[in-house]
């Protein structure tokens, strides 16, 4: 499939510099792109490649000043990275819209309700009472449990398991191997030292425009719902425990974990391998550095924390700077102690 510079410029609201009829059929990195491919420049570190790339079309920022001539056709936009992301999204939509129909074999319960333009990959399972919206794509080996609802335009990749009663919104993407709605970690200690399982009878609700990476696990609530709010983005290998609430547009990097009943605010940013204890709240806009351990609530909006236990980011950096100088500080303290002893001896 070929697209001209003029067509692409219309999609991303850009301005063409060069041949508007220049055509591309695929994408390439600016340092490697060949003729017939489209590339983009957003990071200034890659500017030198702008003048050597073979790409037929390059998306660049409107403010980018050229130091020398460029071979390809340019499309200038307000934000090159965002424009490129928009273009990739449109391309992906075109490709997925072509996937319609049911491969063989699949199991679809008689009580399931399927919307229009559905794709069901081989060996997927659609349980009793399932409702799938329009343009939903379920890839091979996915399991959709009883009474699950999945909204329009959502994509469930291979091997995803969605347990019974979970609710998935519109335009949600769930990547391979992820499990939604498995039991929360609820066990009541008994007098004899054993543990009695507490039934987990809630569900998981994933609102619209959420993306969940591969091999993540989101536990169902004990009672009520574990909720992932609209626009949240979860990386691979993330654990979300029972009754957690993840706020709107919150992003969580890989290998992070959030313990039970913790409430994350809107626009929170959590770095990789961070751990958050249960039953606390994290204020809107909080930033939690990678490998931090958060053991108490963050009550101030837009606060930044780091370390384990995590505390104010700026204070933590000062502490680290001081700790690096501890050997020198110890030496100076010993010298001062000797000087004090000498002064005291002279007085005597």
Secondary structure, 3 states (H helix, E strand, C coil): CCEEHHHHHHHHCCEEECCCCCEECEECCCCCCCCCEEEECCCHHHHHHHCCCCCCEEEEECCCCCCCCCCCEEEEECCHHHHHHHHHHHHHHHHHHCCCEECCCCEECCCCEECCCCEECCCCEECCCCEECCCCEECCCCEECCCCEECCCCEECCCCEECCCCEECCCCEECCCCEEEECCCCEEECCCCCEEECCCCCEEEECCCCEECCCCEEECCCCCEEEECCCCEECCCCEECCCCEECCCCEECCCCEECCCCEECCCCEECCCCEECCCCEECCCCEECCCCEECCCECCCCCEEECECCEEHHHHHHHHHHHHCHHHHHHHHHHHHHHHHHHHHHHC
